């Protein structure tokens, strides 16, 4: 099997170089013009100009200046991925709520952003609305995510998260019969030296694949908190590629953010958005 091409280059614009982005790249990178345009469009080319923050350079005909630095991150395999489509669940103009499918990044990285939820939402509304990511889900997880459409709305939701006023509910499947240990309870072991609290309620056991469905609420937001807590508890999340043993699953990781509850800045009342009828926090 032929190994896919991968490039990571930084190029400085010098006197005598073309001062149009695509022409400069064609002269300096051994890729076709059409492929370079695709790389730019998918967010894998960055412009560093002086002390200004580095930003993605998407427009092929962008003007360059001597001293500019262009960084190109080309991963043939990654750039060939066709991302799944998110589903719009609610549109309140100032913000939208989306169902992110499993396998989709919340936001891009230096190697591109075309497979991310943030970029997909930007393409839906471009150029009518700005997009701001105010929280994330793991790539392997699915579920509800809020996207803000102004700096003011983004600041509002950031404050809600800081003050723990956005309540998220998850539905997971774990290996084993959790009811044998507890029908409901809390897991409070520290994560990376910080306090972490996870509450759960057993829903259903399926003997065919020895797994339990569980509703989960977290009062802290540590990295991979649910996954790490349940693996340490002895009931790892099914399909988790990083934590647990014996929990492989052909259908991927069974962790979904299924409900959000928060004070709405538009309707000025508490909103609850759910993928289906879910019980509220105990």
N, C-alpha and C positions, 0 to 999 in steps of 0.2 A: 504493500500500500504506500503510495507516494505521500511524503510528509508535506503538510500545508506550509505555505510561505509565511514568515513572520518577520517584520521589520520594526525597528525602534530607532529613529534617527532624529537629530536636531541639526538644523541648517540655518546659518546666519546669512542674511541678505547683504551682499557687498556691492561696491561700486561696479557698474557694468552688468550686474544681474538684471533679468527682467523684473519689473516692478508690478506685475500682475500675478496674483497668487498661483493660478493654474499654470501659467507659463514658467514661473520660477520652479514649481515642483516638477514639471515635465523635464526641465533641463537638469534637475539634480537627483531625481529618483527614477530608478529603473522599473517604472510601471507605466502602462498606457494612460493616455489622457482620460479616457472614459472611466478607467478604474480609479484614477486619482480623484475624479469628480465624485465618484461613488463614496470613496473614503471620506472626502470632505463632508458630503451630505449626511453621512452616518456618524459624524462627530468625532472622528479619529485624527483630525488635524488641529493643532493648537497654535495660537499666535501669542508671542511674548513681545511686547513693545515697551521698552524702557522699564520703569518701575511699576507700570500699570499691572493689575492682576491678569494672569494668563486666561485666555478665553478660547472657546472653540471657533474655528474659522470654517464656515460652511460655504460662503459664496466664492465660486471659482474665479470671478472677475474682481475680487477685492484688491484694492491698491495696497502695495507694500512700501516700506521705507527702508533705506539703508540702515542697518543695525537691527532690524527686526529679526527675531528668531522664530522659525517654524519648526514645530515638533510633529512628527508623523508616526502614528502607531498603527501598523498594518498587520492584522491577523486574519489571514484568508479564511480560516474556518469560522471565526467569530463573525466576520462581516457577511458571510453567506447565510447566516441564520435568518429565517423569517419569523419574526416574533409573533406570539399569539396576540389576539386582540382583547383589550380590556372591555368591560361592560359598564356603561354609564348607569348608575343607580339613582342619582338625584342631582338636579341642577338648580342651584339657588343664585346663580349669576356670580355672586361674590366668592362662592366655593362650589365645588362639585364633589360627589362621592363616587368612587369607582370600585368595581370588583376586579382586582388584579388576579389573573390566572397564575397557577403554579408554573414555575420556570421563567417568569419574567422578573427582571431586576426592578427595584423601585426607582432607581436613578442610574445613569450611566457612569462610566469611569473613563480613564484616559484613552482606553482602547475603543471607545465609541459609546453611543447612547441610543442607537436605533432599536435595541431590544428592551429598552426601559419604559416603564409606565409614564414617567414624566415626559419623555420625548413623544410618546404616542398621544398623550393628552395635548401637548403643544401643537402637534400636527392637526388635531381635530379643530382647535380653536384659532390657530395661527391665521392672520396676525391680530385677531380681534381681542384676545385676552392674554395676559401674562399668566405664567404658571409657576407655582411655588409648592415644593414638597414640604409638608410639615411633620410627617412621620413616615416610618418605613415598615416593610415586611421583608423577611428573609426571602431570598430568591426562590427557594423550594416551597415556600408557603403560598397559600392563596388567601384572598379575602378583601375586606373593605379598607380603602385608603382615602383620606381627604386630600384634595388638591385645592389650594387657595389661588385666587385670581387677581390679587392685588397685594401690595406690601402691607397695607392696613389689615387685610384679612389674614395674611400669614402671621403678622404679629399677634393678632387676636387668638388664633389657634395655638400659637407657640405658648402664649400665657396660659391658656387652658391646660395644655399638657404639663407645664411647669407647676401649676397649682393642682394637678391631679383631678381636673374637672371633666376630662373626657374618659368615659368608661368603655373599655373594650372587652368583648366576650369572644372566646375562642372555642372551637370544637376540634378535638383531637381524637385519634385512635391510638391506643397504646397496646403493647404486647402483654398478654396475660389477662386474667380476670381480676380487675382492680377491686371489685366488690368483696373479694376475699380478704383484702387488707383494710379497706375503708370505703363506705358509700359516699362520704364527703369528708373534706378536711382541708388542711393547709400544709404547705411545704415551705419552710422558712430558713433553709440552709443558706449560708452566704455564698455569693458568686463573686470571684475575683476580689475577695476581701471586703465586699460591700453587702449590706443587708438586702435580702430579696424575699418577697412574700408572694406565693402563688396559692390561690384557693381553687378548689375543684369539687365537682359533683359527678358521681358515676351516672351514666345514662343507660348503657346496654352492653351486655357481653355477647359476642358471637363465637360459639365454639368451633365453627368450621375453620376459622383461621386464628383462633385463640387470641382475640383482640377485644378491647373494650372501648366504647365511645365515651368520651368524657367532656363535660363543659368546664371551661377554665376561665378564671379572672386573675389578672396580675395587678398588684398594688405598687409594683416597682417595674422599671423597664431595663433590666440588665440584659447584656448581650446573650441571645439564645436562651433566655431565662426558662421558658417552658420546656424546651428540649433538654436542657441540662438538669433541671429539677426532676423531671420524670425519669430520666436515665439514672440519676442518683437514687431515686426512690425505688428503683427496681422494675419500672414499667416504661421502657423507652418508647418514644413516638414511632409508630410504624413508618418505615421508609426513610427514617432520618439517616442521611449519609455520613454523619459525623459522630453521633452519640448513640451508645447502646450496642448490644450484641443480640443476634438472632431476630432482628426486627426488619430485615429486608422486605421490600414490598414492590411488586411490579408496577403498581399504580402511582408510585412516587410517595413523597412525604405527606402524611395525613395530619396536617395542621392548617387550620383555616381561621381567619378572623371573621366571625359571622355576625357580629352586631356592634354598633357604635351608639353611644348615648352622650349628648352634649348640649349645652345652651347655644341655641342658634342665633347668630348675629343679625339674621334677616327677619326671622319670624318672632324673635324675642321670647322664645319658649323652649322648653326642653324637647329635643328631637331624638327619636330612636329609629335607627335604620338597621334593618336586619335582613339577612339572606333568606331566612325562614323563621317560623315561630320558635323562639328560643326562650328558655326560662331566664328570669333575671337573677342577678347576683344574690346568693343566700345571705 
